Amino acid sequence: MNMGQTGRQRATIEIMDCTLRDGEQTNGVSFLPHEKLMIARMLLRDVNVDRIEVASARVSEGEKDAVTRICKFAEREGYLDRIEVLGFVDHDKSVDWIRDCGGRVINLLAKGSLKHCTQQLHKMPQQHIDDILDVLDYAERQGLRVNLYLEDWSSGMKDSPEYVYQIMEAMKGTRIERFLLPDTLGIMNPLQCMDYMQQMLSRYPDKHFDFHAHNDYDLAVSNTLAAVMCGCSGVHVTVNGLGERCGNAPLASVQAILKDQIHVQTNIKESQLNMISRVVEDYSGIAVAPNQPIVGENVFTQVAGVHADGDNKNNLYCNDLKPERFGRKREYALGKNSGKANIERNLEELGMELTAEQTRKVVQRITELGDRKEVVTQDDLPYIVSDVLKHDTQEDRVKLLSYMVSTSYGLKPIASIKVEINGQVYTADATGDGQYDAFVKALRDIYKAKLGRTFPRLANYMVTIPPGGHTDALVQTIITWHEEGGRIIRTHGLDADQTEAAIKATFKMLNIIESEKTVK
């Protein structure tokens, strides 16, 4: 089947978000009533989805409280017709529950496969049809609008299509507004989805069909695309793909693929998709994978230097998924694969200009950090530049050749060091109250016993993480020293390891002193 020759694709598609109902069936997810209200407000006001399914009827008092709050807000803001609640074929119970909450729309859950009808309900098809019609009649008398779910519809079309058509024939003359067709077990592939959807549309061309995908085979987005290409009127999604088992079709991915791949219009405000993703991530406690399309942390980050170079040359590594569409920006990661072009892009964004030699040294330093599997952010970059340039202002007359520090339970830390001072090599060992204290004591021994010189007194020691940086990337150590005569020297060290950062700050101080002695 040629997926581009269906001829039924609609110009505009309704998006119904099921995060607050189906998404809450994710293992371990339970939204508080006020969290449900906040998510509902954002979905309707900010993201502008067409409809939201907010709960299942008769679940709990907490659920009733949440639906009542949402309906009050929606009525006040003019959104009430866009609020839907899943209800059951239980005569009046679900209808009354939804009406008591202030709702106006019930999504009635009927059985879409003969297997579910006979084995779960233990009813013959006509009995189930009669029960559905009973609820429809009661809902209409109570002023509720009705959409009908055909649960397990994909299995029904596969194994018992005559049953599906029997249900549809009985319902086609009713006031059901939408028929909701779920791939409940996530078993379909796109070709099957197109085949089944085309059968439904060819038999009932005047009906509004929604498609509801599940992601068990990682095909939820593909199946949603196939259903739209066949001519369905609406699709169901959840924020971040939340849902039972493997989840549902993710809102952001569906929006992007409908717009970019088949040029279908929706009412979604794309610039708000990242925002709603972060809110749902926080409330649900389910982290978004870094590589999840559109909303993942890494998806608009170029790592390879060749990609940054290509972006500098007419955006060679960019596609239609521009990060600005989704309220984000493109970033260029800093690590061992960054390369000169990548780092130059980051420097440019920060408004920093370096010489070719300075850039080379910054690249070298970032590569060293990347070799140690450290993550370096753009926020870290000014500190790296500052560290490299400050260190580059003088010749290293005091060099650390090697060192070892160790610590163990019940014993003082030990340091063994080998340093070169003005071309001469010295070694020393010492113990201290900490690893860095032991290291400094070993240095003091060299200066006092072997050079006959005083070592500056450590006056203040401060450890910080560069603002916006990551704790697993860089630590900044600022040490204040007092020389004999009262002069204060303050030096910075930057490294992924706190002790290493302090050692770098120490050797900067020693080189300042040594270079001054040489000048004199």
N, C-alpha and C positions, 0 to 999 in steps of 0.2 A: 504494500500500500504506500502510495506517495503522500507523505504527510503535508505537502504543500498544495494538494488538490482537493481538499474537502469542500471548499466553496461555501461553507456555512459559518465561517468565523464572524463574530459580531464586532461592531466598532467599539462598543463600550461594554465593560464587564463589571458586575457587582462584586465587591469584596466583602465577605463576611468573616470577621475575626472571632475565633472560638477559644481564645486564650483563657478566658475566665470560666469556661466550661470544660472543653476537651483538654485544654492545656493544663488545667488543674488536676487532671487525672494522671499527670506525670508522677512517678513514684517519688514520694517525699515532699511534694508541693501542696501547700494549703495556704491560700491567701486569706488574710484577715479582712473583715468587712470594709474597713477604711482603705485597705490596699486595693481591693476590688474596685471601689469607687474611684480612686485616683487613676487606676489603669483605664477604667471605662471613660473617664473624662478626657484623658489624653488620646485614646483611640478615636473618640468622636470629635473632639475639638481640634486637636493638633494634627493627628495623622489623617483624619477625615475618612475612615473606613465607612462603607455604606451601612453596615449593620454589625451588631455584636451579639454573640450568644453568651449570656452572662452566668448561667447556672443550670443545674438540673433541679426540677421541682421535687419537693418533699424530701430533701436530703437531710436537712438539719435546721434548727432554729437560727444558728449562725448564718447559714446560707439565706434563710428568709430575711434576716436583718440586712444582709448585703444587697439582695435584690431590691428590697424596699428602698434603701438609700439610693441605689442607682436609678430606680424608677422616679423617685422624687426629684432628683437632680435633672433627669432627662425630660420630665414633664415641664419643669421650670425653664429649661433651655430650648425646648422645642425638639427634642431628640427621641421622644418616647416611642414613636413608631419604628425606630431603629434598634430597639431593645427586644431581644428574643430569649425565651427560656425553653429548654428541653422539657417536654412533658411526656406522659406515658398513657397507654390505652387502658385507663382505669376509671371509666365513666366520668365522674365529676371531680375526682380528687385533685388531679393535677391542674385542671382548669380553675378550680376554686383557689388553690394555692397561689397560682400566678395572678389571678384577679385580686386576691387579698394583698399581694405585694404592690399592686398598682400597674402590673404589666398588661400589655394589649396583644402580644403575639406569642403563640405557642408553637414550638417546633415539635410536632407529635411524632414519637418514635414508634413506627410500625415495622413489621418484619418484611424484609425484601428478598428473602430466600425461603423456599419450601422447607428446607432443613431447619431453619430457625423457627418457622411457624409450627411445624409438627413436633420437633424434638425439644424445643425450649418452652413453647406455650402449650404443647400437647393439644393443639386445635387443628381442625381442618380449615382450609383456606376461607371457605364461606363464613365460618364462625368468626374468624379474625376480621374479615371484611365488615361483618355486621357490628362488631365491637368498635371498629374504627368509625363507622358511620354514626354510631351512638355518641361517641365523643365529639365528632364534628357538629352534630346537631346541638349538643349541650353548649359547646364553645360558642357557636353562633348566637345562641340565645343569651349568653353572658357577655356578648359584645367583643369576643376575642377573635382576632384573625388567625388563620391556621396555615402553617407550612407542614409538609409531610416528609419525614425521613423514611426511606426504604432501607432499613438496616441490613447489612450484608448483601447489598444490591449486586456487587461484583460477583459474588458466589452464586447469587440467584440467576444472573445472566449466563453464567458459565454452566450451571448444573440444572437449573429449572426455569428457563425463560418463560415458559407458558404460565408459571405462577406469577412472575413479575407482570406479565401482560394482563392476567386476571385481576390483579390488584389495580392496575392502571385503568382498565376498562370500568371497574366499579367506581373509581374516584374521578374520572375525567369530567363528569358533569357536576361535581361539587364545587364549593367555593374555595377549595385549596388554592392558595396563591402560588406556592412554589413546591416543586418536588425535589427533595434533597437526596442525591445519589451517592452514598458512601462506598468507598473501597475499604470496608471495615477492618479487614485483616491485612490490608496492604499487599494483596496478591497479584495485582495486575501489572502488566507492562504497557507501554504507550500504545502499541498496536492493538492490544485487546481493549484498552480504554476507548480508542477511536471507534473500534468496531461496535462495542456495546452502546456508546453514546449515539452513534449514527443510527443504530436500530431504534433507540428511544425517540430520537428527533424525527425520524422518517414516519413513525407511527403516530406521534403526537406533536406535530410541528407547531401548534399554537400554545404549548405548555412551556412554563419557565422551569428549566432544570438547573440546579446547582450541583457541582461536583465537590466531593469531600474526600481528600486523599489521606492515606496513611503511608508511613515511610519505611515499612519493614524491609523492603528490598532496595532502599535508597532511591526510589523512583517517584516519590510524592510530587516533586516539582515537575518532572518529565510528564507524568500522567496528567497533572493539572494543565500543562501546556497542550497536551493532546486533546483534552476535553474541550478547551477553549477553541482550538482549531476546528473542532467539529461543530461548534455552534452553541455550546452550553451558555447560559445567561449569567451564571455566577459561580464563584469558587470560594472555598473555605480555607482559611489559613490560621496559623497561630504565630505569635511573636516568638522568635528564636526557634521555631519548630517544636515548641513544647507539645507534649501529648503522650498518651499511653504507649508503652513499649518503645518503639523507635521514634515516636512523635508524628507530627503532622507536617504539611507543607509550610515552610517558613514564609512569613509575610514579605520580608525584604527580598528574598530570592524570587518569589512569584511576581512581585511588582516589577523587578528589573527585567525578568525574562519576558514577561508579557509586553512590556514597552519596547524593549530593544530588539527582540527576536521576531515578533509578529506585529508590532506597532498597534497594539490594542490600547485603548484609552481606559484609564481608571480615574477615580477621584482622589487617589492617595497623594498626600504631600510628602514627597520623597525626602525632603530635608529633615523630616522629623523621625525617620526610621531608626537612625542610630540612637536618638534620645529614648524612644520607647523601648528599644532593645536593652539599653542600660538599666532602665527602671524595672523592667520585668526580670532582668538578670538579678538585680538586687533583691526584689521582693520574693522571687522564687527560690533563690539560693542555688540555682542551676547555672553554672558558668558557661558563657559562650566560648566555643572553641576558637582559638586564635586565628584559625584558617577558615572559619565559617564565612561564606561569601557575604559581602556587603557590610556586615556588622562585626566581623571578627577583628581582633586587635591588629593582626598583621596584614590584612588583605590589601591595604593601600600603602604598604611599606616595601620599597625596593631595597634589596640587600646587596645584590651583585653590583659591583662597580660598573660593569659593562652596561647594565640597565640604566644606571644614572647617566652614563655618558650618552646613551641613546636618547634619553629624555631631554638632554641638553641639545640634541640635534633633531629638532622638530618632533619631539614626543614619540620616538620610535617604539617605545615599550608601553604605550598607553592605549586603552580601548575606550569604548563608550561608557564604561563604568567609572565615570569621573567622581572622585571622592566628594567634591563640592556638592554634587547632586544630593548626597545623603548626609549633609551637615558635617563632613569630615574634610581632611586635607591629606595630600600625598606626603609621605615621609621617606627619608632615605636612612636606612639603618646603618649604624656604625659598628663595624667589626672587622674581622680578618679578611672578609671578602669585599670590603667597601670600595677600596681603590680611590684614586685621586679625585675622579669626577664626582663620586658620591659625597665625599667630604667637602669638596668645593661647593656643592649644592647646599649643604647644611650651613657652611660658612656664609654663603651668599644670603640665605634666609635670615641669618643673624646679623647681617650687615658688617661682617668682619672681612677685612682684606689682609692677606698674608703674601709674603714673597714666595717664590717657587721653592726656595730652600726651607723656609719655615713650614710651608704646606707639607713638604716631604717628611719633615721630622714629626709633624702631627700625625700624618698617615702611618709612619713607623710606630708611633706610640699606640695608636688605636689598634693596629695589627697585633702588637704584643698583647694587648688586653684581650683581643678576640681569640688569640691562640690559647688563652686560659679560659675560654668559654664564658667570658664576661659580656654582659649586655650593656652597651653604651648608648645613651640617649642624646638627642640634640641639646637637651638641657645640661648635660655633662660637658659638652664640647667646649664652652668658654673656659672651663676650669682646666681642661686638658691643654688648651692652647696657652693659657696663662702659665701653667706648670712647665710646659716645654720651653716657652720663650724665656721665662725667668731663669730656668736652668741653663739656658744657652748663652746667657750674658757674660759668662766668665769661663775661663779654662778650669777644668777639674784638676786641681793639684792634690786633692784628697779623694782617693777612690776606694770604694769597697770592692775587694777582690772576691771574697767569699765569707759566708757566715753560717752559723748553725745555732738555732735557739731551740731549747727543749723544755718541756714542763711535765711533771708527773705528780700524782696525788701524794701529798705528805712531804714533798721535797721542794726546795726552792728552784725556780727556773735557772737554767744554765745557758750561757752564751759563749761561743767560741768564734773569734773573728780574725780575718786577715785583711789588712788595709795597706794602701800605698800612699805615702805622704811625701810629696816632692821627690818622687822616684825611688824612695826607700820602702821596703816591705816590712811590716810589723805584724806580730800575732799576739793575741791575749785571750785569756779565759776569765770569766767572772760569774758569780751568782747574784741574783737580785730578787726583789719582791715581785717582779713580773718579767716577762720576756724582754720588753723594751728597757726596763730598768737594768737588767743583767747586761744587755748590749751596751748601754751607755757607760756602765761601770768598767766594762772591758776597754772601751775607748779611753776613759779617764786614766786607766792604768798605763796605757801606751803613752799618752801625753805627759803624765807625771813621771813615770819611771824611766821611760826611754827617750823622751824629748825634753824633759825638765821644764815643762810648760804647764800653765794652769788651763783648765778646761772650763768654759763658760757654765754658769749655774742655770739650770732649768727653772724658770720662774712660773711658767704657765703652759698647760698642755690641753688642747681642745680638739675634740673629734667631731666632725659634722659630715652629713651627707649633702652633697651639692643640691640646692633647691631644684626639685623636679626630677632628681636622679633616682636610680634604683639602688637598693641596699646591696644587691648582688653585683654591682658594677664598680662604683667608686666610693672611696672614703677619703675625706680631706682632713689632714692633721695640721693644725696650726700650733707651732711651739714658740714660746717667747723665752729668750735667753738673756741673762745678765752677764756682761763682761766685767772684768776688773776695771775700775775707773768709772763704772756706772752706766756704760752704754748699753742700750737695749737693741737686740737683734730679733726680728720676728720672721720666721721662715715657714713655708707651706710645703706639705708633701701630699701627693695624690696617688692613690693606688687602690686596687681592689681589696688589699689586705691592710688592716689597721697598723700592724707592726711595721710592715713594709713602708707604708706612708710616713710613719714617724721616723724611720731610718732615713728616708729621702730628705725629709725636712732637716734632719740633723746634719747630713752631709752638705746640704746647701749652706747651712750656717758655717761649717768648717771651711768651705771653699771661699766664702766671703772674707773670712778672717785671713786665710792663707794668701788670697790674691792681694789683699791690702798690704800684707807684710812684704810681698814681692815688689810691689810698687814703691814702697818706702826704701 
